[in-house]
Amino acid sequence: MNDERNFGAELDWLKAQVLQLQDLIGRPPAARAGSAAPLVAADEQAPAQGAVHYAGTFRQENTLLKWEPQERIADELLRFDSDRAAKVLAALGHKQRLDILRSLLEQPQTGTALVEQLQMGTTGQLYHHIKAMAGADLLRQEERGGAYSVQPRRLLPILLLLAAVNDLSDTSDYIDMTAVRERADDYLGSAIIPGNCDPHALLWAVLENALMEYEAGYCSDIDLFLHDTSITVADNGRGIPTSLLGGTGTERTWLHAVMTDLRQLAIQGAEVAVPGSAKGINIAVVNAMSTQLQVEVRREGKISRQSYKHGIPQHPLLTIGMTAETGASVTFEPDPELFAGRFDRAQIQARAEAIRAAYPALRIHVHA
């Protein structure tokens, strides 16, 4: 053999590869507000529109199923038949059908067991959905009267669909946010005139959260700062948690949930009611009705910030500094399509005086 190896060149190549690995390891996740996979620069030799790659494992009863890596060319995915796709999504686009699928993915079950587990009330209601999904070849039954299970060849597509839905789950909150603006009378009173509502209703809701912190023994100071078309409410309470919300399978934070979940399932916040309204205003409603909103949290030694437009986060939660203080600051600008005029200092000062009378130990200040 007369081939001579160039060890210097090989070492240079290895060094370059190590540097690339170090760069990838140290690189923060791509900026994103949701939970989809991070985006990185792609190989220019990839197909024109790119490709989607996937694989996985899943344990069904006592058997571990494994799917080898697969590829779908993006150009082909984008040429899907919209009519057929709509039928597939419609077949699964029902809460009870998804609950049935989830139960059967965990283990095969009889109809009686499903009715009891899902509290469906009647077997007729169950079989209506079972028949539709079995007719679509999504489910199978061992024998008449036997257990139902998911068709093995449908497992991977269903799991991929559930993964995609999980990545898109935050959009359900944003759909609700849009509904808040469309049904503003539910929150602002049945006799409202769009563009002529009182913006102070939103301020009282934000202020009420700071008062809750005081009543719980965690807050001693509240400051209100009036700007041209917006206002800031700052307190020295505990600050809204910013850690990841466990059990969701996403990178959603507690702060994100508090600011976008109208039902306030993560943390029960304060709520104020406007006379003549059907529903109360919480911080998520304020977010939905604001052209812009920015929340800054001081907690666990960090200062974190996130900005929203009509309730939709504009960037991931950012750490912008370090501090030994705690608290939260919310700055928002009411949507001019719903609210008229600016915040009135005299009215806000009067509310502050009333709060001082009710809570003598609380320091509250209004700044123009």
N, C-alpha and C positions, 0 to 999 in steps of 0.2 A: 504493500500500500504506500503510495507516494502523496496522498492527500495530507496537507499540513493544516492543522487547526490554528485559527487566529484567536488565541485565548484572550488577548486584549480586547478584540472586538466583541467576543462573547460576554466578557465581563461588563463592557459598556452597555450591551443590550440588556443584560440582567439588571444592571443598575437603573436603566430607564424604566423597565417593567416594575421594579420595586417602587420607584418614585411615583409611577402612575397609580399603583395600589395604595400608597400612602395618601395620595391626593383624593382617591375615591373614599377611603376610610374616613378621612378628616372632613370631607365635604358635607355640609349640612343638607338636610332634605330640601328638595326644590320648593320654592315659595308656593304655597297653595293654601286655600282656606278649607278645602274639604279633606277627604281621606284617600283620594285616588293615588295610584303609585307615582313616585317621583319621576319627573321628566329630566332626561339627560340628553346630551348631544348624541345623535345617531350616526351609525356608519353610513357614509355617503353611497356605499355600494348596495345598500338595502333596496328593496323594490320601491317603485316610484312613490307610493303612498305609505310604504312601510308594511309591517306585518305584526300580528299578535301571536305570542308564544304562550303555551300553557301546558301544565302537567299537574299531577297530584296523586294523593292517596286518600282512601276513605274506608273505614271499617264498617262493614255491613254484617251484623250479627257476629259470627266468629271468624269471618274472612276479611283479610285486609286486601282491598282492591287497589291496584296501581295502574295509573295511566302514564304511558311514556310521553315524552315531550312532543307536542303537536304544534303546527303552525297554520295560521289562516292569513292569507294575503289581504291586506287592507282594501286593495282595489276590488277584490271579490266581495268582501263584507259590505262595501258601500253600494254594491249592485243588488242588494237583497230585494226580495219581492215584498213591498210594503203591505199588501193585502194579507199575504200569508203570515207575515210577522205580527200584524195586528191581531190576527186570530189566535196566534200562540200566546201573545201577551194577555189577550182578553180571557183566554181559558184559565190563566193563572192569576189574573188581576182581581182577586176577591180575597178578603181577609180570611174567611173560613177555609177556602181552598188552600191557601198558604199554610194555615194552621194544620190542616190535614197532612199536607206534604211534609211539614216539619216533623210531625209525630211519626210518620211512616219512614222518614229518613233515619230516625233514631232506632226504630224497630218495627217489624211487621205487627199489625194489630187487626183485630176483628172489628166489625162495624159497631157492635155493642160497646167494646172497650173505647172506641173513638168517641162515641156519643157521650159516654161518661166522662172521659178525660177532657174533652173540649166543651162540655156542658152545652151541647147543642139543642137540648130540649126534646127533639123528636128524631126518630130514625129516618123519617121521610126527608127531613132537612139535610141529613148527612148523605143519604143515597142520591139526592138530587146532584150534589157536588161530586160524589164518587162516580156516578154514572157518566158525567161529563168528562172527568179526567181519565176514566178507564176507556171511554170511547175515543179519546185522543191518544191512546196508547201510552199514557203516563203511568198508569197503575195496573197491577194485575192482582188476581185473587187465586190463592192456592187451589181451592176447590169451592164448590157451592157452600156458603156458610163459613168458609175458612178465613184466614187472615189476609189482609191486603198488604201489598208492598209496592215500592217504586220499581218500575221496569229497570232491570240492571243496565240496559244500554242507554237509559235516559238519565242515569245518575250524574255523570259528569256534566252534561249540558245544564241540568237543573242546579248543580252546585255552582257552576260558573255564573249562571243567572243570579243566584242568591248573592254571590260575591259582588257582582256588578251593582245589585240593588243596595247592598251594604255600603258600597262606595258612594252611592247616590242618595243615601238616606237623609242627608241634611237638606236635600231639596224639598222634602216634605214640609220642613219648617218654613222654608221660603215661600212655598205655595200658601201656607197659612198666613204668612206675613202679607202677601198680596191680598188675601181675602179680608184681612183686617182693614186695609185701606178702602176696599170696595164696600165693606159693611161698617164703615166708620160710625154710623148712627147707633150701632149696637153698643159702642163704647162712649160716645159723646152725646147721646140723647137722640130721641126719635125726631125731634124738630130741628135738627141741625141744617144749616145751609153751607154746602161745601165752600171752603175758602173764607168762611166767616166764623170759625170755631175759636174758642178761647184757648190759647196755647198754655195757659197756666195749669190746665188740667194735667198736662204731661209733667210739668214741673212738680206739682204736688205728689205725683206718683213716685218720682225719683227721690224727692225729699223724704217721703214716707219710709223708704228703705234705710236711709241714714238714721231716721228716728228709731227704727227697729233695732239697729245696732246700739243706740244709746240705751234703749229700754232693756236690752240684753246685758248691759254693763260693759260694752266694749268700745264705746265712742263717747268723747267728751267735747269735740269741736266739729262744727259744720260751717262751711263757708260757701256762699253763693256769689259767683262772679258773672255780672251781666256784660255781654258783648253786643255787637251790632245786631245780629239776627239770631244769636245763640246764647246759651247760658251754661255755666259749669256748676255742678254740685259736688263739693269735696268733703269727705269726712275722714276721721282718723280711727275708723273701726278696724275690723279684722281684715278687710279686703276680700273680694270674691275669690274663691279657690281657682287656681289656674292649672292645676295638674290634670292629667288625662282622665277622662270619665271612663271608669272601668266597666267591663262587660258589654261594650258596644262593638268591639272588633274594629273600631276606627280610631283616628287620632283626634277625636273631638274632645275638647277640654270642658271642664266644669263652667268656665266663663262663657264659652260659646253656647252651652246649653242654657244657662241662665238668661243670656241676651236674646236667644232665638226661640226658646220653647214656650209657647203661649200657655201651656198647661203647667209650667213650672214644676215638672216632675223631679228634677235634679235637686233643686233647693227651693223651698217655698218662700217666695219673697212677698213684699208688701203689695197691697192692691188698694186703689181708691175708686170710688164710684161717683160718677157724674149724675146729678138728678135727671131722671127720665131715661137712663141707660139700662140696657139689659145685662151688660157684662162689665166687670171691673177692669181698670187699667193697671197693668203691671209693667215691669221694666221692659219685657219683650214687646208689649204693645207700644210703649214709647219708642222703642227702636224701630218698629214697623212704620210708625207715623212720623219718623224723622228723615229729612232729606240726608242729613249726615249725623252720625253719632260716633263719639270716640270715648272709650273707657280705658282708664289707666288704673292699674292695681299695684299697690305696694304691699308685698306679702312675702314672707320667707326670705327676706334679704334681697329681693329683686323688685325692680320696677318693670311691669309688663304693660303692653299697650296693644289694643286692637281697634280698628276703625270699621265702620259699617255705613252702607248707603241703603236706605229703605229696608234695613234689617239684614242685609247680605254682607258678610265680612269681606273686606277688600284685600286682606292679606292675612297670613297666619299670625298667631300670637307672637309678638316681638318682645324680647327682653332688651330694654333700652338703658338700664342702669342698675346700680346697686344702692341699697338703703337699709337703715335699721328701723325705719318707720313702717307703719302699717296704715291701710286705708284704701279708699277708692275715690276716683274722680270721674264723673260722667259729664261730658260736654255734648249737647245736642242742639240741632236746629230743626224746629218743627216744619213739616211739609207745608209750603205756602198754598198748595192746592186744597188743603184742609183748614189751615189756621190763618187768622187775620191779625195784622199788627205785630208789634214787638212786645217783649216782656215789659211789664209796668213796674218800675222800681217801688212806687208808693204801695202798690198792692202786695208786692213781695215783702216789703218792709213791715207791712201790717201783719202778714202771716208770721214773719219772724218774731214780732212782738208777742203774738198769741202763743207761739211755741215757747218763748222765754217764760211767759207767765205759767204755762203748764209744766215746764221742766226747768226750774230755776238753776239747777246745777249744770245745765247744758249751755255751752257757749256757741251762739250762732250769729254770724255776721253776714251782711250784704255788702258787696263791693261793686261799684259802678265801673 
